[in-house]
Amino acid sequence: MKKYKWILGIALACGMWNTTETVAQTDNGADYESKRPAAANRHFSSKAVEALIERVKSDIADPKLRWMFENCYPNTLDTTVKFQQKENRPDAFVITGDINAMWLRDSSAQLWPYLQLLEQDKELQQLVAGLINRQAECILLDPYANAFNDGPVGSYWETDCTQHMRKELHERKWELDSLCYPIRIAYFYYLLTGDTSVFGETWHQAMLLAVKTMKEQQRKDGNGPYSFVRSSERPTDSQINGGFGAPVKPNGMIVSAFRPSDDATQYGFLVPSNMFAVVSLRQLAEIESKVYRHREFAEECTELANEIDEAIRKYAIVNHPVCGRIYAFEVDGFGNSLCMDDANVPSLLAAPYLGYCSPDDELYQNTRKFVWSDNNPYFFSGKEGEGIGGPHVGLNYAWPMSIIMKGLTSDSKEELAYCLRMLRNTDAGTGFMHESFNVDNQADFTRSWFAWANTLFGELIVKVHEKYPDLLKTSFKTEK
């Protein structure tokens, strides 16, 4: 259990369109008015979450940082959750924010920061159980889909050229991490509550299908059943070669046609997602062994995890001409590699957050220095801030999520203070995190309502409050 608390301690991880918004920044030290919906208009209320907000708020000296925490930490519960009892079982549908659809990734990550409070709040526990139940149903609908509708309502992506595009799907981009996140949240839900009610036949069948899909995408017997082509001006919205992507040479890793950013991979073996799969498959093996007593399937999960891990060690570690031995971001099995990192989680930066390695691991530390430097082609630095971005938004846009992840994977008070200062001072006066901001003009940002980034920011503040509360006793305002 000590091991799991360590992982949870590290961890306690997107949208599609990039509509740029401009907001004037104000920071005059005046009282800040809450941006939360009125209590009667909040989608879900948790006594434990509200108590934590009050406790942490009282220890934050900087008025703007205190305001931002109160706005951001409960944003998922306040604005994105639809909770109900469905056939005598809890059910939850969690949208991303300004897109009225549920991503398996985002929904898991949005509720993740509240897991530490489940023992204190049975209603919150029911909410997480409801998400686990809904995610299992989604996987059974289509294990290759990344985003789902709340019913057979269709979406504007119905014209995508891919197999089995049904009305219940919002988007059908195959992203390996989409099958890992539901395992992660179910596993830690089980560890923290001991509740096995979510592990019925539906969840087990979903996991059987998830593992089958992962094995299909090892591509040992051809390309498998999945391909994806979209008619779009954005080349990263579609895959080449009839939708199957660039060729890969099977090596044990799993192909992911798209990244967590929803952008197409260049080389199919996306290393951060394969790292995540190693962790998730081992967690699934534990559930299947201890809860279901399915020893044979548990062994299958463990063997697959070990095979992927061995392939990462053999094929995904490269000698960078400047930074030395690091993890590549993508490889193809032929010897080609892509050295970069993307802000979305899983990322190379987030490897310890997801439990793949220790934050002190030498290879990780070397990779970390690479990704947070100008050797990473998607690291941007300007007069307003710096961070990792990605092709999803474009050049010179840093994602607050990357700054938050830098903090969540650090035990350095200096680094944490650096991250808090930058996050506090690049919100464009809105009181919320955004998808990205222009490193030379923070008022130029994308997505004003991105709940994952908001809740993740709250998670960072809670971590700092627990480990280094004295850091919150100072002002993080940058004088200009």
N, C-alpha and C positions, 0 to 999 in steps of 0.2 A: 504493500500500500504506500510505503514511503516513496517508491519510484513513481507511482501514479500521481501522488501529490506534487512531486517535483515537476512532472510534465504539466499538470494543471496549473501550477504556480507560474510556469513560464508562459503558458498560453493565456490564463485569466488576466479566426480565421477560422457578374457585375454588369454592370449595366451595358447598354448598347449604344445609345445615341450620345452625342457630345455637344449638346446645346450650350453655347457659351453665354454666360450671364455676367453682367457688370453691376457691382454694388459699391457705393462709396463707403470707405472705411471710416469709422469714428471710434475714438478711444480717448475720451476726455476725462476718465476717472469718475464719471457720474454713476449713479445707481443704474443697474442694468435690469430691464424689465424681462421677465421670463418669456421665452418663446414657446413654451409648452402649450398644448391645447388646454382649454378649461377642463377641470376634472370630469365633468359630465360628458365631455366629448372624447375622452381618451378611450382607445380601443380595448385596453386591458390595464388593470391596476393591480399592483403587488405591494402589500404592506412591507415585505422584506426589502424590496427595491427602494421604496420611499424612505424607509428607516436608514438604509445605507447612504442614500443621497444626503439626508440631513446630517448624518455623522461625518461624512467626508467633507461636505460643504463647510462645516464649522471649523475645519482645520485648514482651509485654503485662504491664505491672506490676500492673494491677488484677486480683486473684484471681478475682473474680466474672465480669468481662468475659472473662478467659481461659477460664474454665470454660464460659461460654455459647458462645464461639466453637467450642470443641472439641465441644460437644454438637450445635451447629446446622449447621456447615459440611458435615459428611459425612452429614447426616440423610437426604438423598435416597438416597445409595448404601447407607447402613446399613439402611434400612427399607422402601423403596418400589420397588425395582428387581427385575424378573424378566428375566434375560438367558439366551438360549439360541442355539444354531445351528439355523436352520430352513431346510431344503432347501439346505444349504451356504451360507447367508447369515446374518449376524448379525441377531438379532431382540431387541427390548427392549420390554417393557410396563412403564410407570411409573405407579403409582397416586398419588393426591394426598396420601395419608396415611390419615385416618380414613374416607375413602370409597373403596371397593374398585373404582375405575374410573379410566380414563385420559382426562384432558382433553388435547386437542391443545395448548392454551395452557400449562397447568401443567407437563406433561411436558417441553416445550421449555424453559420457564423454569427448571425444577428442574435440568436438566443444564447449562444455559448457563454457570454460574460455573466449571465444570470445563474449559471449552474451552481456556483458556490453557495447560492441562497436557497436551494431547493429544500433542504431539511427544515428551513424556517418557514416555508410557505407552501402548503399543500396545493393551493390553487395554481401557483407558479409551476409546481411539479406536474400538474395536470396539463398545463399548456405545453410543456416540453414533451410530455408523453403524446399529446395530440399531434405535435409536429412529427414525431417518430412514426406514428401510425400513418399519417398522410404521406410521408416520404416513401414508405414501403409500398403504398398503393400506386404512387407515381412511378416507381421503378418497375413495377409489374405492368404498368401501361406501356412503358417503353424505356429500357435500360440505357438507350443511346441518347435520350433527350436530356437537355440541361435545364429547361424551364417549362413550367406547366401553368395552365389556366385553372381557375376554380370552376371546373365544369366544362362541357363541350361547347365553348363559345367561339372557338377559332381565334386566329390572330392575323396580323398583317404579314406573317412569314409563311402563310399557307402555300405560296407559290414556289417555295424552295424545292429544289429537285433532290429529294431524298426519299428513301423508302418509308412507307407507313406514317406519313404526316397526317395525324388525326386532329380532330377539333379540340381535344383535351390538352394538346401540346401548344405551348407558346413558341418554342423554338426547339430545333432538334440538332443541336451541335454536340458531337461526341467529345466530352471533356472528362478525362479519367477521374479528376478530383470530384466530379459530381457523384460518383459512387462511393468515394471515400468519406466525404463529410457526413452522410447519414450514419455510417458505422461509428465515426468518432463521437457524435453527439449521443448515440444510443449507448455506446460503451461507457462513457463517463456518467451518463444518467444512471445506468445500472450500478456503477461503482459507488456513486454518491448517495443513492437512495435504497439500493437493494431491491428495488421494484422490478419484477420480471414480467409484469402484466403486458408489456409492450412486445414481448418475445413470443408471440403466438405463431400459428402456421403461416399467416400472411407475411410477417417479417422474415421468417425462415425462407419461404419461397422467393422473396425478393432478393435475399442474399445468395441463394443458389443461382439465380439469374444474373446477379451482379458478377459473381466469380466466373460464370460461363462467358459473360461478355468480356471480361478482362482477358480470359484465355483466348477468345476469338481474336482479340486485338494484339496478342503477341505475334500474330501473323505467321505462325509456323506452317499453316496449311493454306496459304494464299491470303488475299486481302481481307477476307471475311465479308459479312453481309452489308457493311455500312459504307456509304459514300454520301457526299454532300456538295452541292453546287448551288450558289445563289447568284441571281442576276443583280449585280450591285456595282456602283462606282468604286467601292472600297475593295481592293484586292485581298485584304485580310479577312473578308467575310465569306470566302469561298476556298475550296481546296482544288489543287491542280490535278491533272491526269484523271479526268472523268470523275473527280470528287474523292479519289482515294488518297491523294496527297503524294508527296515525293516518295520514291522507293525506299524501303528499309531492308536491311539484312537482319533476319531474326537473331536475337541474342539473349532472349529471356525477359527483356523489358516489354512494356505495354505501350502500344501506339496511342497517342491522344491527338485526334484530328485538330482540336482547338485547345487554346490555353485558357486559364481561368479568367482572362480578360475577354473571352469570346472571340479572340483573334486566332486565325489559322496558324498552326505550327509550320515552321520552315523544314525542320527535320522531325520525324514522327515521334521519336522517343524523348518526350518532355521530362527532363530529369527531376525537377521538383515534384511533379505529380507522381512519378514513379517512387520517389522517396516516401511520399504520403501513402502510396499504396502498400509499401512494405509495412508501415506502422499500422495501417487500417486492417490489413489482412491478419496480422498477428492479434489484433484486438478482436476481430471476428472469430478467429480460432478459439480464443478464450471463452467467448460467449457460447459458441456452438458446443464446446466441450463441457463447460460448467453448468450451463442452463439447459441446453437441449440434450446433452449426452450424446451428441453426434460425433463420435470420435473420428470416424473416417473422413467426414467433411472437414473437421477441424485440422486434421493432418494435411488434407489437400490445401487448405488455406495457408498453413505454415510452410509447406513445401513451395508454394507459389511465391510467398513473401521472400523466402530464402533465395529462390532463383532470381528474383528481381534484384535483390540486394547484391548478390554476387555479380550480376551484370552491371550494376551501377559502379561497383568497385573496379571492374575490369574495363568498361567502355566509356564511362562518364567522367573520369578524372583525367585532366589534360595538363600539359605544361604550357602555361601562358608565357609569352616572351618577356613580359614585364613583371607579372605577379607570381610566377612560379606555379606550383601545383595547386589547382583549383578544380571545383566541380564545373563542368560545362552546363549550359542551360538546356540545350537540345543536342542529340546525336542521332546518327542514322544507322549505326552498325557497320557501315562501310569504312569507318575511320574519319568521317567528317563530323565537325562539331561547331556549335554556335556558342560563343562566349558573350553573355549578356545576362541581365536579370530584368524581370518585369515586376511592377509594383504589386500586382494581384497575388493573393495567397491561395495555393502554395507558390512559394518563390524560393530561390536559393537562400535569400536572407532569412526566411521564415522556417528553415529546416529544424532548429531546436524548438521553436514554438509548437510545431506539429509533432515533436517527439522523435524525430529521426536521429538526432545526435545531440551531444552535449554542447552548450554554447561555448565551452572551453576547448572543444575539439580543434586540433591544430589545422586540419584541412578546412574546416568550416571557417575558422578565424581568417585564414588566408583568402578564402572565397569572399568573406564579408568585406575585407579591405578592398578587394577587386570591385565588388558590385557598388560600393559607395565611393566611387572614384571616377575620374574621367576616362578610365580604361573600359568602363561599362558604357556602351554607346547610348544607353537610355538612362544615364545619370545626368541630370541637368542642374546647373547652379547659376544663380543670377543675383541681382541686387536685393530681391525680396525674400529669397529662400533657396533651398536645394532639396533634391530628393530623386528617387527613381520614378520614372514614368513608363512609357511603352508606346508601341505604335497605335494602340487603340485610340488615343487622343492626339498624339503627334508630338513633334519636337518642342522642347522648352516648357513642357507642362509636367510638373512634379505632382505625384499623388500623395496627399496626406497619409494615406494608408501605409506608404513605405516609411514615412517618418515615425509613425506610430509603431510599426513593426521593428524598426531600429531600437526604439525604446523598450519594447516588450521582450527583446532578445538581449538586453544589456543589464548588467548589474553595476555599471559605472554611474555614480552620481553625476559626474560631469556630462556624460552622454545623455542621461535622462533629463538633466536641466536644459541641455542644448535642444533636445526634442520638444520639450514642453514649451520652451521659448518660441521656437519656430511655429509650432502648431497654434499657439496662442495669438501669434502676430500675423498669421496668413489666412484668417477666416474671412477677410474682407468686411469685417464688422457685422457679419450675419449671426454669429454665435453658434455656427455649425461647421462641421467638416464638409468638404466637397470631394467630388471624384478627383479633380486635379485643379491646380492653379498655375498660372503663368509665373515662372520664377523671376521675371522682371516686372510683373504687374499683377499682384495678387487679386486685384479687383476683377481680373479676367479669369474666370473659373468655369468649370463644367459641373453640372448636376447640383442643384441647391438642396435636393432631398435624396440623400444617399444613406439609408439607415445603417448599413453595415459599417461604413466609416465612422458614423456618429457613435455607435455603440462601442466600436473598437477603441475609439478615443476615451470613452468612459472607462473601459477596461484598463487602459494605461494609467489613468488617474488613480484608480483603485489600487493598482499594483504599487504605484509610488507611495500612496497613503499607507499601505501595509508595510512596505520595506524601508522607505526613507521619508517618513512624515515631515521631517524638518525641511525637506526641499520645498514643501508647499507653504512654508512660512515667509516666502520672499516674493517680490514682484518680478514678473517675467516681461514686463513692458520694455520694448526696445525704444530707446530715445533716438529721435531723428534730428 
